[in-house]
Amino acid sequence: MRFSGKTVLITGGGTGIGAAVARRMAADGANVVLMGRRREPLEAVIGDIGGLVVQGDAADAKAVRKALGEVHGKFGAVDILIANAGGHGVGPTISMSDETWALATRTNLDTAFVCARECLPDLIARKGNIVVVASIAGLFAGPAAAGYVTMKHACVGFGKSLARDYGRQGVRTNTICPGWVSTDMADEQMQVLVEKHGLASIEEAYRLVTKDVPLGRPATPDEVANVICFVASGEAAMMNGSILTVDGGATVVDLPTLAFVD
């Protein structure tokens, strides 16, 4: 029960990694708060584990302040922020619209920035911590994803800035960079490959995108959640400003040597 008595706010907690983190933290005693624009998936998760749903846009300061009022009324101050909301920004620069760029910025970067800023008074008072969920797209550039790649790089930088500025006040910030994870969002991207290459199934598409990953498969949401929960726990008390990949070894592959692989 390593999170007993702790209150955690998770953005993007209705599905995938966020939902897995919510379940794991609840099992370890946390008071779980999920924030998002769509109430139904959040309530489905909370219905299984208990906790609080606060509906609203995590990139909207007024909505976040209102949400924190609800959290304070039910559980008290926030101890842990999991800035997990993200997505959007697919396409190359030459054809990307202003609207797509703005959506990528709002969904990935603004949600992390606004929630961190609004939660920091609580986190400072409670000596809490922040986990920013970015992506290996925040370390390297995937093809035709200019908005997503740029904003995930920015999330990595933001995590570093938080670690630098608030470590002396007892607030740790670390960034998690997953590779391919078998989530509903990734399934949609796999379906694009199914149609493009005439593949038999989504599973075959996952095998295609992980064929050069040393472990040869995508992560499960629970596997990523395990790392997030460790970093957010007291067991990781000396971790601040760390950037952890959870990618099956994808980022250690030297691309120019792939031609030598049998």
N, C-alpha and C positions, 0 to 999 in steps of 0.2 A: 504493500500500500504506500508506495513512495510518493504519491501525490495527495495523500490524505490531508484534507483541510485546505488544499490549494484550489484556487479558481483559475481556470484556463479559458481564454477567449480564442476561438478558432474561426478564421474566415474561410469560406469555401469548404465548409464542413459537411455538406449534404451528400457528397459522393466521394469515391476514390480515396486519395491519401488522407484528406481531411476527415472523412468519416471513419477511416481506420484509426487515425490518431484519437479521435473522440472516444471510440470504443475502448481502446487500450488505456487511455488516461482514466476513463470512468472506472474501468476494472481495477485500476491502481488507486482509487479513492478520490479522484478529482471532482470538483464541481465544474461540470462542462457547460460552456455557453457557446452556441453556434450562431454566427451572424451571416446572413446572406439575403439576397433579394427575393428568392423563391422560398416561401415558407414550407411547402409540402415536403421536399426532400429532407429539409432540416428536421421537421417534426417526425419524419419516419425514423431518423437516427435517434433522436432524443426519446422517442417512444420506446425504444429498446433499452436505453441506458439510463434515462432520467437526466435532468438538467434543465436548461433554459434555452429557448429559441428567441432571438431578437431579430426581427425582420428589418432589413435596410441595406442601403448601398454602403459598403465598407470604404468607398472612396469619398463619401459625403461626410464632412466634419459634423454637421448638425445631426445626421443620422447616427454617427458613432457616439456622439455625446449623449444622445437620447438613449442609445443602447447601454452605455455605461451607467446611466441613471438606473435603468432596470436591473443591471447586474449588481450595483451597490445595494439596491433595495432588497435583493434576494440573498446574495452571497457575501457582499462586502467587496473589498478592493480586488483588482485583478493581479494575480501572481505571475501568470505566464501568457504571452501572446504568441499564437502560431499564425503567422501571416502567410496563409496558404492560397488565398484567392489568386487566380491567374487564368491565362488563356488568350486567344485571339492574336492578331497581328501576322497572319499568314499571307505570304505573297512577296514578290521582289519589289525593290524600291521603285522602279520605273512605272509600275502599274498600281502602286498602293495609294489609295485615296486618303484624303485628310481624315475622313471619318474612321477608316480602319486604323490609321496611326493613332488617332486620339483614343480609340477604344482600347488598343493595346496598352497605351500609356495608363489609362484609367484603371483597367482591370488588373494589370500586373504591378505597376509601380505606385500609383496613387493609393491603392488600397493598403499597401504596406506602409507607405509614408504617413497617411492620415491616421491609421490605427495605432502606429507606434507613437506618433506625436500625442495623441489623445490619451493613450494608456501610460505614458511615461511617468506622470505624477504618481499613479498607483505603483508602478513597477519600482520606482525609486524608493518609495516609502516601504515597500515590501521586500526590497532586495531581490526582485524577480528577474525574469529573463525573457528574451525574444528569440524565436526561431523563424527566420525568413526562409520560405520554401521557394527556391529559384529553380534551376534546371542546369543540366550540362550545356544547354544553349546559352547559359550565362557565362560559359568559359570558352566555348567554341561556336562557330557559325554553322548552323544547318542551312540547307538550300532553301531559297525562296520563303524566308520567314523573317524578313527584315524587322518588322515591328516586335515580334516575340523575342528574337535574339537580342535586340537592342535593349528592351525593357528588362530582360532577365540579367543581362550584364549590369544594368543600372541597379537592380535589386542586390546583386553581389556587392557593388560599391556602397550601397546604402547600408547593408549589414556591417561593412567595415567601419563606416562613419559612426554608426550607433555604438559599436564596440569601443571605438576610440574615445568618443565623447562621454559615454555614461558608465564605462567600466569602473572609474574611480568612485562612482556613486552606488556601486554594487549591482549594477544591471549588466548581465551578460547578454551578448547577441551573437548568434551563430547562424550560418547559412547552409542549407542542405540543397545539393544539386543532384536530383535524380536523373537517370537516363530514361529509357523506355519503361513504362509501368503499365500493366494491364488494367486500365480503367475505362470507363465509358467514353471519356474524351479521346483516349488513345485508340479505342475501338473504331471511332469515327474516322480517324486518320488511316487506320488499317483498311477500312472499307474502300477508301480512295485507291489504295494500292491494289486491292482485290480487283477493282474495276479497270485500273490502268494496265495491269499485267495479266489479267484473266486468271487470277489465282482461284483455288478451290474454296478457300475459307479465310477468315480473319486469322486463325491460328497459323496458316501458311504465310500470311503477311508478317506476322510477328517473327516467324523463323527467318524471313527474308531480311528484316531490319536488324536482326541480332546475329546474323551469320558470322560477322567479324568481331563480335563481342566475346571475350574469353570465356565467360560462363554460358554463352550461347542461348540466352533466353531473357525475356523482360522480367523486371521485378514484380512482385505482387504489392498491392497497397500496404498490406500488413508488414512486409519486409522494410519498406520505407518508414512506416510508422514506428517500428521498433527503434530505428536510429534516431528519429525525431524525439521520441520519448526519453531515450537515454540522454541526449544532449540537453533536454529541458529539465532533467532531474538533477538532484544534488550529487549524484555520482559523477557528474561532469562539471563539478564546481570550478575547475581551473580552465575550462574551455571558454574562450572569449575571442571573437573575431575569426573563428575557424570556418573553413569552407570544406564541407565533406561531400564527396561524390558517393552516390548509391546507384551504381550503373553497371555492375557485373564486370567491371574492368574496361568499359568502352573507351574511357579517356586515357588509358595507358597504351593503346594500340598506335603504332607508328605507321601511319597511312602509306608513306612511300615504300614500305617493305611488303605490303600486301601482295604485290605481284610475285613474291618469292614463296608464298604459301601454296602448298600442294592442294 
